[in-house]
């Protein structure tokens, strides 16, 4: 009887250990990075590595500067994933900002 109980306990322990070993843990998604791309208007720096938003004049580091190549110093509308913790933007798309209401072009 003791042998049977020991065998049952060993089988239970082995099976539960195998079940735990198969469990995979996924990292929690970052809650500060926007999941959807958001549109922000501002100016690309002369070196193409930072973006200054029109709304709050906050400076953001561009994580993929190759996406803005050729638009250095331009006033643009970015569609980007924003990471507020690290002040970074990942550019998804870019287009030139429209002229102001007075009919003048925005400063570049």
MOPAC internal coordinates of N, CA, C and O (Angstrom, degrees):
PM7 1SCF
backbone

  N    0.0000 0     0.00 0     0.00 0    0    0    0
  C    1.4450 1     0.00 0     0.00 0    1    0    0
  C    1.5298 1   111.23 1     0.00 0    2    1    0
  O    1.2310 1   121.21 1   138.31 1    3    2    1
  N    1.3446 1   115.29 1   -41.69 1    3    2    1
  C    1.4545 1   119.21 1   178.65 1    5    3    2
  C    1.5257 1   110.22 1   -64.24 1    6    5    3
  O    1.2310 1   121.58 1   142.31 1    7    6    5
  N    1.3027 1   114.57 1   -37.69 1    7    6    5
  C    1.4562 1   119.73 1  -179.62 1    9    7    6
  C    1.5351 1   110.75 1   -65.49 1   10    9    7
  O    1.2310 1   120.25 1   139.22 1   11   10    9
  N    1.3213 1   117.13 1   -40.78 1   11   10    9
  C    1.4585 1   122.04 1   178.24 1   13   11   10
  C    1.5310 1   110.70 1   -64.48 1   14   13   11
  O    1.2310 1   119.87 1   136.28 1   15   14   13
  N    1.3201 1   117.85 1   -43.72 1   15   14   13
  C    1.4650 1   121.97 1   178.72 1   17   15   14
  C    1.5289 1   110.63 1   -63.63 1   18   17   15
  O    1.2310 1   120.29 1   139.20 1   19   18   17
  N    1.3238 1   117.04 1   -40.80 1   19   18   17
  C    1.4543 1   121.55 1   178.38 1   21   19   18
  C    1.5281 1   110.46 1   -64.51 1   22   21   19
  O    1.2310 1   120.15 1   138.93 1   23   22   21
  N    1.3117 1   117.33 1   -41.07 1   23   22   21
  C    1.4514 1   122.88 1   178.71 1   25   23   22
  C    1.5427 1   110.96 1   -64.83 1   26   25   23
  O    1.2310 1   119.86 1   136.20 1   27   26   25
  N    1.3205 1   117.87 1   -43.80 1   27   26   25
  C    1.4631 1   122.72 1   178.34 1   29   27   26
  C    1.5326 1   109.72 1   -63.80 1   30   29   27
  O    1.2310 1   120.42 1   135.79 1   31   30   29
  N    1.3225 1   116.80 1   -44.21 1   31   30   29
  C    1.4640 1   120.83 1   179.06 1   33   31   30
  C    1.5302 1   110.87 1   -62.47 1   34   33   31
  O    1.2310 1   119.90 1   136.35 1   35   34   33
  N    1.3158 1   117.80 1   -43.65 1   35   34   33
  C    1.4667 1   122.47 1   179.73 1   37   35   34
  C    1.5322 1   110.17 1   -63.69 1   38   37   35
  O    1.2310 1   119.75 1   138.63 1   39   38   37
  N    1.3236 1   118.08 1   -41.37 1   39   38   37
  C    1.4583 1   121.66 1   179.07 1   41   39   38
  C    1.5339 1   110.30 1   -65.44 1   42   41   39
  O    1.2310 1   120.59 1   136.47 1   43   42   41
  N    1.3208 1   116.48 1   -43.53 1   43   42   41
  C    1.4623 1   120.74 1   179.03 1   45   43   42
  C    1.5236 1   110.48 1   -62.56 1   46   45   43
  O    1.2310 1   119.95 1   134.79 1   47   46   45
  N    1.3070 1   117.71 1   -45.21 1   47   46   45
  C    1.4591 1   122.49 1  -179.93 1   49   47   46
  C    1.5323 1   110.97 1   -62.19 1   50   49   47
  O    1.2310 1   120.52 1   136.72 1   51   50   49
  N    1.3193 1   116.62 1   -43.28 1   51   50   49
  C    1.4634 1   121.37 1  -179.39 1   53   51   50
  C    1.5267 1   110.80 1   -64.95 1   54   53   51
  O    1.2310 1   120.08 1   134.33 1   55   54   53
  N    1.3153 1   117.46 1   -45.67 1   55   54   53
  C    1.4659 1   120.83 1  -179.28 1   57   55   54
  C    1.5353 1   112.02 1   -65.58 1   58   57   55
  O    1.2310 1   120.37 1   139.63 1   59   58   57
  N    1.3310 1   116.89 1   -40.37 1   59   58   57
  C    1.4593 1   118.65 1  -179.99 1   61   59   58
  C    1.5289 1   111.06 1   -69.06 1   62   61   59
  O    1.2310 1   119.66 1   145.73 1   63   62   61
  N    1.3142 1   118.25 1   -34.27 1   63   62   61
  C    1.4598 1   121.73 1   176.86 1   65   63   62
  C    1.5225 1   110.56 1   -66.89 1   66   65   63
  O    1.2310 1   120.22 1   139.04 1   67   66   65
  N    1.3193 1   117.18 1   -40.96 1   67   66   65
  C    1.4597 1   120.53 1   177.75 1   69   67   66
  C    1.5280 1   111.16 1   -64.88 1   70   69   67
  O    1.2310 1   120.25 1   141.53 1   71   70   69
  N    1.3128 1   117.13 1   -38.47 1   71   70   69
  C    1.4621 1   120.78 1   179.53 1   73   71   70
  C    1.5250 1   110.63 1   -65.09 1   74   73   71
  O    1.2310 1   119.89 1   139.86 1   75   74   73
  N    1.3194 1   117.82 1   -40.14 1   75   74   73
  C    1.4656 1   121.15 1   178.33 1   77   75   74
  C    1.5245 1   111.50 1   -68.25 1   78   77   75
  O    1.2310 1   120.51 1   144.77 1   79   78   77
  N    1.3196 1   116.63 1   -35.23 1   79   78   77
  C    1.4610 1   120.47 1  -179.35 1   81   79   78
  C    1.5243 1   111.39 1   -66.57 1   82   81   79
  O    1.2310 1   119.66 1   153.40 1   83   82   81
  N    1.3169 1   118.26 1   -26.60 1   83   82   81
  C    1.4565 1   121.76 1  -179.61 1   85   83   82
  C    1.5211 1   113.18 1   -83.16 1   86   85   83
  O    1.2310 1   120.20 1   164.62 1   87   86   85
  N    1.3124 1   117.23 1   -15.38 1   87   86   85
  C    1.4522 1   120.67 1  -178.83 1   89   87   86
  C    1.5272 1   109.22 1   -68.53 1   90   89   87
  O    1.2310 1   120.92 1   -49.18 1   91   90   89
  N    1.3296 1   115.84 1   130.82 1   91   90   89
  C    1.4620 1   119.96 1   178.59 1   93   91   90
  C    1.5158 1   108.78 1  -109.78 1   94   93   91
  O    1.2310 1   120.94 1   -39.03 1   95   94   93
  N    1.2917 1   115.82 1   140.97 1   95   94   93
  C    1.4495 1   121.35 1   179.54 1   97   95   94
  C    1.5257 1   108.72 1  -107.53 1   98   97   95
  O    1.2310 1   120.86 1   -55.20 1   99   98   97
  N    1.3190 1   115.96 1   124.80 1   99   98   97
  C    1.4500 1   121.07 1   178.46 1  101   99   98
  C    1.5175 1   108.55 1   -98.51 1  102  101   99
  O    1.2310 1   120.03 1   -40.86 1  103  102  101
  N    1.3262 1   117.55 1   139.14 1  103  102  101
  C    1.4646 1   118.66 1   178.04 1  105  103  102
  C    1.5225 1   110.58 1   -66.55 1  106  105  103
  O    1.2310 1   121.14 1   -33.64 1  107  106  105
  N    1.3137 1   115.42 1   146.36 1  107  106  105
  C    1.4590 1   120.27 1   178.70 1  109  107  106
  C    1.5188 1   109.32 1   -69.55 1  110  109  107
  O    1.2310 1   120.07 1   -42.28 1  111  110  109
  N    1.3183 1   117.48 1   137.72 1  111  110  109
  C    1.4662 1   118.98 1   178.71 1  113  111  110
  C    1.5239 1   110.34 1   -66.47 1  114  113  111
  O    1.2310 1   120.88 1   -32.82 1  115  114  113
  N    1.3170 1   115.92 1   147.18 1  115  114  113
  C    1.4541 1   120.68 1   178.95 1  117  115  114
  C    1.5246 1   108.68 1   -68.01 1  118  117  115
  O    1.2310 1   120.79 1   -51.84 1  119  118  117
  N    1.3216 1   116.09 1   128.16 1  119  118  117
  C    1.4574 1   119.70 1  -178.47 1  121  119  118
  C    1.5164 1   111.11 1   -86.59 1  122  121  119
  O    1.2310 1   120.19 1   169.73 1  123  122  121
  N    1.3379 1   117.24 1   -10.27 1  123  122  121
  C    1.4496 1   118.86 1  -177.61 1  125  123  122
  C    1.5173 1   112.55 1   -95.75 1  126  125  123
  O    1.2310 1   119.51 1   167.81 1  127  126  125
  N    1.2960 1   118.53 1   -12.19 1  127  126  125
  C    1.4621 1   121.30 1   177.66 1  129  127  126
  C    1.5238 1   107.47 1   -93.62 1  130  129  127
  O    1.2310 1   121.19 1   -50.47 1  131  130  129
  N    1.3167 1   115.33 1   129.53 1  131  130  129
  C    1.4611 1   118.69 1  -179.12 1  133  131  130
  C    1.5214 1   109.73 1   -66.64 1  134  133  131
  O    1.2310 1   120.53 1   -49.13 1  135  134  133
  N    1.3192 1   116.59 1   130.87 1  135  134  133
  C    1.4554 1   121.42 1   179.53 1  137  135  134
  C    1.5219 1   109.85 1   -76.31 1  138  137  135
  O    1.2310 1   120.28 1   140.81 1  139  138  137
  N    1.3256 1   117.08 1   -39.19 1  139  138  137
  C    1.4507 1   121.55 1   176.24 1  141  139  138
  C    1.5175 1   107.63 1   -94.02 1  142  141  139
  O    1.2310 1   121.16 1   -33.46 1  143  142  141
  N    1.3023 1   115.39 1   146.54 1  143  142  141
  C    1.4594 1   119.24 1   176.08 1  145  143  142
  C    1.5280 1   108.26 1   -70.72 1  146  145  143
  O    1.2310 1   120.82 1   -44.25 1  147  146  145
  N    1.3354 1   116.04 1   135.75 1  147  146  145
  C    1.4578 1   121.52 1   179.07 1  149  147  146
  C    1.5211 1   109.06 1  -111.11 1  150  149  147
  O    1.2310 1   120.42 1   -26.15 1  151  150  149
  N    1.3231 1   116.80 1   153.85 1  151  150  149
  C    1.4627 1   121.63 1   178.32 1  153  151  150
  C    1.5175 1   109.53 1   -95.48 1  154  153  151
  O    1.2310 1   120.89 1   -50.25 1  155  154  153
  N    1.3285 1   115.90 1   129.75 1  155  154  153
  C    1.4573 1   122.09 1   177.16 1  157  155  154
  C    1.5290 1   108.34 1  -135.67 1  158  157  155
  O    1.2310 1   121.20 1   -38.75 1  159  158  157
  N    1.3280 1   115.31 1   141.25 1  159  158  157
  C    1.4531 1   121.33 1  -179.84 1  161  159  158
  C    1.5171 1   109.16 1  -106.66 1  162  161  159
  O    1.2310 1   120.62 1   -41.55 1  163  162  161
  N    1.3245 1   116.42 1   138.45 1  163  162  161
  C    1.4503 1   120.43 1   179.38 1  165  163  162
  C    1.5125 1   111.26 1   177.15 1  166  165  163
  O    1.2310 1   121.23 1    19.01 1  167  166  165
  N    1.3260 1   115.26 1  -160.99 1  167  166  165
  C    1.4599 1   121.25 1  -174.61 1  169  167  166
  C    1.5205 1   110.60 1  -121.38 1  170  169  167
  O    1.2310 1   121.22 1   -44.37 1  171  170  169
  N    1.3195 1   115.27 1   135.63 1  171  170  169
  C    1.4613 1   121.97 1   174.44 1  173  171  170
  C    1.5280 1   107.04 1   -80.88 1  174  173  171
  O    1.2310 1   120.11 1   -41.43 1  175  174  173
  N    1.3269 1   117.39 1   138.57 1  175  174  173
  C    1.4642 1   120.46 1   179.23 1  177  175  174
  C    1.5238 1   110.88 1   -68.18 1  178  177  175
  O    1.2310 1   120.76 1   -13.82 1  179  178  177
  N    1.3259 1   116.16 1   166.18 1  179  178  177
  C    1.4625 1   121.70 1  -178.72 1  181  179  178
  C    1.5293 1   112.12 1   -62.94 1  182  181  179
  O    1.2310 1   120.22 1   150.56 1  183  182  181
  N    1.3372 1   117.19 1   -29.44 1  183  182  181
  C    1.4683 1   119.66 1   179.34 1  185  183  182
  C    1.5276 1   112.61 1   -91.09 1  186  185  183
  O    1.2310 1   120.06 1   174.34 1  187  186  185
  N    1.3476 1   117.49 1    -5.66 1  187  186  185
  C    1.4643 1   121.95 1   177.50 1  189  187  186
  C    1.5121 1   114.74 1    75.52 1  190  189  187
  O    1.2310 1   119.90 1  -165.85 1  191  190  189
  N    1.3322 1   117.80 1    14.15 1  191  190  189
  C    1.4656 1   120.55 1  -177.10 1  193  191  190
  C    1.5183 1   113.50 1  -104.79 1  194  193  191
  O    1.2310 1   119.96 1   166.69 1  195  194  193
  N    1.3321 1   117.69 1   -13.31 1  195  194  193
  C    1.4596 1   120.59 1   179.40 1  197  195  194
  C    1.5226 1   110.43 1  -133.49 1  198  197  195
  O    1.2310 1   121.86 1   -18.32 1  199  198  197
  N    1.3194 1   114.04 1   161.68 1  199  198  197
  C    1.4562 1   123.03 1  -178.82 1  201  199  198
  C    1.5201 1   107.08 1  -134.27 1  202  201  199
  O    1.2310 1   120.08 1   -49.28 1  203  202  201
  N    1.3340 1   117.45 1   130.72 1  203  202  201
  C    1.4668 1   121.98 1   178.05 1  205  203  202
  C    1.5185 1   107.20 1  -111.83 1  206  205  203
  O    1.2310 1   121.14 1   -60.61 1  207  206  205
  N    1.3423 1   115.42 1   119.39 1  207  206  205
  C    1.4678 1   119.55 1  -177.17 1  209  207  206
  C    1.5177 1   110.97 1   -76.64 1  210  209  207
  O    1.2310 1   120.89 1   -32.96 1  211  210  209
  N    1.3298 1   115.91 1   147.04 1  211  210  209
  C    1.4688 1   121.53 1   178.16 1  213  211  210
  C    1.5228 1   111.03 1   -70.59 1  214  213  211
  O    1.2310 1   120.49 1   144.72 1  215  214  213
  N    1.3170 1   116.66 1   -35.28 1  215  214  213
  C    1.4560 1   120.98 1  -171.52 1  217  215  214
  C    1.5256 1   112.78 1   -64.48 1  218  217  215
  O    1.2310 1   120.06 1   127.87 1  219  218  217
  N    1.3352 1   117.50 1   -52.13 1  219  218  217
  C    1.4638 1   119.62 1  -175.65 1  221  219  218
  C    1.5261 1   113.64 1  -122.61 1  222  221  219
  O    1.2310 1   120.48 1  -173.21 1  223  222  221
  N    1.3285 1   116.69 1     6.79 1  223  222  221
  C    1.4711 1   123.37 1   179.83 1  225  223  222
  C    1.5249 1   112.27 1    59.08 1  226  225  223
  O    1.2310 1   120.67 1  -154.86 1  227  226  225
  N    1.3186 1   116.32 1    25.14 1  227  226  225
  C    1.4585 1   122.16 1   179.64 1  229  227  226
  C    1.5237 1   109.25 1   -81.46 1  230  229  227
  O    1.2310 1   120.61 1   -38.83 1  231  230  229
  N    1.3268 1   116.43 1   141.17 1  231  230  229
  C    1.4526 1   121.85 1   179.93 1  233  231  230
  C    1.5233 1   109.38 1   -97.12 1  234  233  231
  O    1.2310 1   121.01 1   -47.07 1  235  234  233
  N    1.3313 1   115.66 1   132.93 1  235  234  233
  C    1.4584 1   122.54 1  -178.62 1  237  235  234
  C    1.5234 1   109.22 1  -122.37 1  238  237  235
  O    1.2310 1   120.01 1   -39.56 1  239  238  237
  N    1.3226 1   117.58 1   140.44 1  239  238  237
  C    1.4588 1   121.86 1   174.93 1  241  239  238
  C    1.5248 1   108.24 1   -82.22 1  242  241  239
  O    1.2310 1   120.34 1   -47.22 1  243  242  241
  N    1.3311 1   116.96 1   132.78 1  243  242  241
  C    1.4641 1   121.57 1   178.28 1  245  243  242
  C    1.5227 1   107.69 1   -89.27 1  246  245  243
  O    1.2310 1   120.31 1   -61.98 1  247  246  245
  N    1.3395 1   117.01 1   118.02 1  247  246  245
  C    1.4665 1   120.94 1  -176.03 1  249  247  246
  C    1.5224 1   112.64 1   -76.19 1  250  249  247
  O    1.2310 1   120.04 1   159.15 1  251  250  249
  N    1.3147 1   117.53 1   -20.85 1  251  250  249
  C    1.4669 1   121.40 1   178.44 1  253  251  250
  C    1.5252 1   109.53 1  -128.67 1  254  253  251
  O    1.2310 1   120.13 1  -106.39 1  255  254  253
  N    1.3499 1   117.37 1    73.61 1  255  254  253
  C    1.4682 1   120.45 1  -175.45 1  257  255  254
  C    1.5221 1   114.72 1   -61.47 1  258  257  255
  O    1.2310 1   119.97 1   160.66 1  259  258  257
  N    1.3252 1   117.66 1   -19.34 1  259  258  257
  C    1.4687 1   119.53 1   177.38 1  261  259  258
  C    1.5361 1   111.43 1   -64.27 1  262  261  259
  O    1.2310 1   120.18 1   157.53 1  263  262  261
  N    1.3308 1   117.26 1   -22.47 1  263  262  261
  C    1.4642 1   121.44 1  -179.81 1  265  263  262
  C    1.5259 1   112.24 1   -72.80 1  266  265  263
  O    1.2310 1   119.82 1   160.92 1  267  266  265
  N    1.3452 1   117.95 1   -19.08 1  267  266  265
  C    1.4645 1   120.66 1  -178.72 1  269  267  266
  C    1.5264 1   111.65 1  -111.17 1  270  269  267
  O    1.2310 1   120.55 1  -171.28 1  271  270  269
  N    1.3122 1   116.55 1     8.72 1  271  270  269
  C    1.4716 1   120.99 1  -178.59 1  273  271  270
  C    1.5299 1   109.87 1   -56.43 1  274  273  271
  O    1.2310 1   121.30 1   -47.43 1  275  274  273
  N    1.3320 1   115.11 1   132.57 1  275  274  273
  C    1.4589 1   120.60 1  -178.07 1  277  275  274
  C    1.5194 1   113.02 1    93.36 1  278  277  275
  O    1.2310 1   119.82 1   171.46 1  279  278  277
  N    1.3227 1   117.96 1    -8.54 1  279  278  277
  C    1.4645 1   121.71 1  -179.59 1  281  279  278
  C    1.5249 1   111.86 1  -115.57 1  282  281  279
  O    1.2310 1   120.06 1  -161.54 1  283  282  281
  N    1.3249 1   117.49 1    18.46 1  283  282  281
  C    1.4533 1   121.64 1   179.53 1  285  283  282
  C    1.5305 1   109.66 1   -59.64 1  286  285  283
  O    1.2310 1   120.38 1   -49.61 1  287  286  285
  N    1.3292 1   116.88 1   130.39 1  287  286  285
  C    1.4575 1   122.26 1  -179.83 1  289  287  286
  C    1.5176 1   114.94 1    81.23 1  290  289  287
  O    1.2310 1   119.37 1   176.82 1  291  290  289
  N    1.3130 1   118.80 1    -3.18 1  291  290  289
  C    1.4670 1   122.15 1  -177.38 1  293  291  290
  C    1.5262 1   111.97 1   -86.75 1  294  293  291
  O    1.2310 1   121.72 1   -26.30 1  295  294  293
  N    1.3247 1   114.30 1   153.70 1  295  294  293
  C    1.4604 1   122.42 1   173.42 1  297  295  294
  C    1.5220 1   106.46 1   -90.43 1  298  297  295
  O    1.2310 1   120.30 1   -61.22 1  299  298  297
  N    1.3359 1   117.03 1   118.78 1  299  298  297
  C    1.4652 1   121.35 1  -170.26 1  301  299  298
  C    1.5225 1   112.08 1  -135.90 1  302  301  299
  O    1.2310 1   121.75 1   -11.95 1  303  302  301
  N    1.3107 1   114.25 1   168.05 1  303  302  301
  C    1.4631 1   122.45 1   170.00 1  305  303  302
  C    1.5261 1   105.84 1  -112.80 1  306  305  303
  O    1.2310 1   120.64 1   -62.92 1  307  306  305
  N    1.3226 1   116.37 1   117.08 1  307  306  305
  C    1.4607 1   121.32 1   178.72 1  309  307  306
  C    1.5053 1   110.07 1   -97.77 1  310  309  307
  O    1.2310 1   120.63 1   -38.02 1  311  310  309
  N    1.2961 1   116.40 1   141.98 1  311  310  309
  C    1.4534 1   122.10 1   165.32 1  313  311  310
  C    1.5243 1   102.07 1  -107.24 1  314  313  311
  O    1.2310 1   120.28 1   -63.41 1  315  314  313
  N    1.3319 1   117.08 1   116.59 1  315  314  313
  C    1.4619 1   119.79 1  -170.20 1  317  315  314
  C    1.5205 1   111.79 1  -149.64 1  318  317  315
  O    1.2310 1   121.70 1   -23.03 1  319  318  317
  N    1.3273 1   114.34 1   156.97 1  319  318  317
  C    1.4636 1   121.71 1   169.82 1  321  319  318
  C    1.5222 1   105.67 1   -87.98 1  322  321  319
  O    1.2310 1   120.53 1   -52.31 1  323  322  321
  N    1.3260 1   116.59 1   127.69 1  323  322  321
  C    1.4560 1   121.67 1  -174.43 1  325  323  322
  C    1.5228 1   109.84 1  -107.82 1  326  325  323
  O    1.2310 1   120.56 1   -50.07 1  327  326  325
  N    1.3379 1   116.54 1   129.93 1  327  326  325
  C    1.4584 1   122.11 1   174.03 1  329  327  326
  C    1.5207 1   107.33 1  -111.01 1  330  329  327
  O    1.2310 1   120.70 1   -78.22 1  331  330  329
  N    1.3184 1   116.27 1   101.78 1  331  330  329
  C    1.4623 1   121.76 1  -175.29 1  333  331  330
  C    1.5253 1   113.17 1   -69.66 1  334  333  331
  O    1.2310 1   119.69 1   150.84 1  335  334  333
  N    1.3241 1   118.20 1   -29.16 1  335  334  333
  C    1.4675 1   120.59 1   179.89 1  337  335  334
  C    1.5199 1   112.43 1   -65.10 1  338  337  335
  O    1.2310 1   120.55 1   137.59 1  339  338  337
  N    1.3129 1   116.56 1   -42.41 1  339  338  337
  C    1.4653 1   120.04 1  -175.73 1  341  339  338
  C    1.5305 1   112.68 1  -105.59 1  342  341  339
  O    1.2310 1   119.91 1  -172.76 1  343  342  341
  N    1.3297 1   117.78 1     7.24 1  343  342  341
  C    1.4713 1   122.52 1  -178.55 1  345  343  342
  C    1.5179 1   111.67 1    51.86 1  346  345  343
  O    1.2310 1   120.89 1  -128.95 1  347  346  345
  N    1.3304 1   115.90 1    51.05 1  347  346  345
  C    1.4578 1   121.97 1  -179.87 1  349  347  346
  C    1.5221 1   110.45 1  -124.48 1  350  349  347
  O    1.2310 1   121.31 1   -31.47 1  351  350  349
  N    1.3264 1   115.10 1   148.53 1  351  350  349
  C    1.4538 1   121.32 1   172.90 1  353  351  350
  C    1.5191 1   108.61 1  -126.35 1  354  353  351
  O    1.2310 1   121.07 1   -40.18 1  355  354  353
  N    1.3252 1   115.56 1   139.82 1  355  354  353
  C    1.4612 1   122.00 1   173.35 1  357  355  354
  C    1.5220 1   106.29 1  -109.38 1  358  357  355
  O    1.2310 1   120.66 1   -69.14 1  359  358  357
  N    1.3034 1   116.33 1   110.86 1  359  358  357
  C    1.4630 1   122.03 1  -173.88 1  361  359  358
  C    1.5218 1   110.43 1   -72.56 1  362  361  359
  O    1.2310 1   120.97 1   -53.30 1  363  362  361
  N    1.3362 1   115.76 1   126.70 1  363  362  361
  C    1.4592 1   122.59 1   175.45 1  365  363  362
  C    1.5210 1   109.03 1   -95.59 1  366  365  363
  O    1.2310 1   120.80 1   133.58 1  367  366  365
  N    1.3403 1   116.08 1   -46.42 1  367  366  365
  C    1.4569 1   120.77 1   176.60 1  369  367  366
  C    1.5187 1   108.77 1  -151.97 1  370  369  367
  O    1.2310 1   121.31 1   -13.27 1  371  370  369
  N    1.3310 1   115.09 1   166.73 1  371  370  369
  C    1.4540 1   120.78 1  -176.03 1  373  371  370
  C    1.5213 1   108.73 1  -147.41 1  374  373  371
  O    1.2310 1   120.87 1   -37.59 1  375  374  373
  N    1.3301 1   115.94 1   142.41 1  375  374  373
  C    1.4647 1   119.99 1   171.58 1  377  375  374
  C    1.5161 1   107.75 1  -144.49 1  378  377  375
  O    1.2310 1   121.24 1   -25.37 1  379  378  377
  N    1.3019 1   115.23 1   154.63 1  379  378  377
  C    1.4580 1   120.66 1   179.87 1  381  379  378
  C    1.5282 1   109.09 1   -66.66 1  382  381  379
  O    1.2310 1   121.01 1   -37.83 1  383  382  381
  N    1.3512 1   115.67 1   142.17 1  383  382  381
  C    1.4584 1   120.36 1   177.60 1  385  383  382
  C    1.5182 1   109.37 1   -72.79 1  386  385  383
  O    1.2310 1   120.60 1   -30.48 1  387  386  385
  N    1.3146 1   116.46 1   149.52 1  387  386  385
  C    1.4645 1   121.51 1  -179.30 1  389  387  386
  C    1.5252 1   110.35 1   -75.57 1  390  389  387
  O    1.2310 1   121.10 1   -15.36 1  391  390  389
  N    1.3122 1   115.51 1   164.64 1  391  390  389
  C    1.4661 1   121.90 1   178.52 1  393  391  390
  C    1.5238 1   109.64 1   -65.61 1  394  393  391
  O    1.2310 1   120.77 1   -26.86 1  395  394  393
  N    1.3198 1   116.13 1   153.14 1  395  394  393
  C    1.4626 1   120.84 1   179.05 1  397  395  394
  C    1.5274 1   110.33 1   -70.13 1  398  397  395
  O    1.2310 1   120.01 1    -8.13 1  399  398  397
  N    1.3178 1   117.58 1   171.87 1  399  398  397
  C    1.4644 1   122.28 1  -176.41 1  401  399  398
  C    1.5238 1   112.59 1   -66.79 1  402  401  399
  O    1.2310 1   120.26 1   153.96 1  403  402  401
  N    1.3348 1   117.11 1   -26.04 1  403  402  401
  C    1.4498 1   120.04 1   179.97 1  405  403  402
  C    1.5211 1   111.69 1   -75.75 1  406  405  403
  O    1.2310 1   119.51 1   177.82 1  407  406  405
  N    1.3239 1   118.54 1    -2.18 1  407  406  405
  C    1.4418 1   121.83 1   178.60 1  409  407  406
  C    1.5230 1   112.68 1    90.35 1  410  409  407
  O    1.2310 1   119.78 1   180.00 1  411  410  409
  N    1.3259 1   118.03 1     0.00 1  411  410  409
  C    1.4499 1   121.63 1   178.81 1  413  411  410
  C    1.5228 1   109.34 1   -91.70 1  414  413  411
  O    1.2310 1   120.86 1   -26.86 1  415  414  413
  N    1.2896 1   115.96 1   153.14 1  415  414  413
  C    1.4693 1   120.05 1   174.09 1  417  415  414
  C    1.5213 1   107.74 1   -76.97 1  418  417  415
  O    1.2310 1   120.93 1   -32.63 1  419  418  417
  N    1.3153 1   115.82 1   147.37 1  419  418  417
  C    1.4593 1   120.46 1   175.72 1  421  419  418
  C    1.5154 1   108.71 1   -65.29 1  422  421  419
  O    1.2310 1   120.41 1   -27.17 1  423  422  421
  N    1.3222 1   116.81 1   152.83 1  423  422  421
  C    1.4536 1   120.75 1   179.18 1  425  423  422
  C    1.5192 1   109.07 1   -66.19 1  426  425  423
  O    1.2310 1   121.01 1   -39.49 1  427  426  425
  N    1.3219 1   115.67 1   140.51 1  427  426  425
  C    1.4575 1   121.25 1   178.50 1  429  427  426
  C    1.4767 1   110.37 1  -102.23 1  430  429  427
  O    1.2310 1   120.10 1   180.00 1  431  430  429

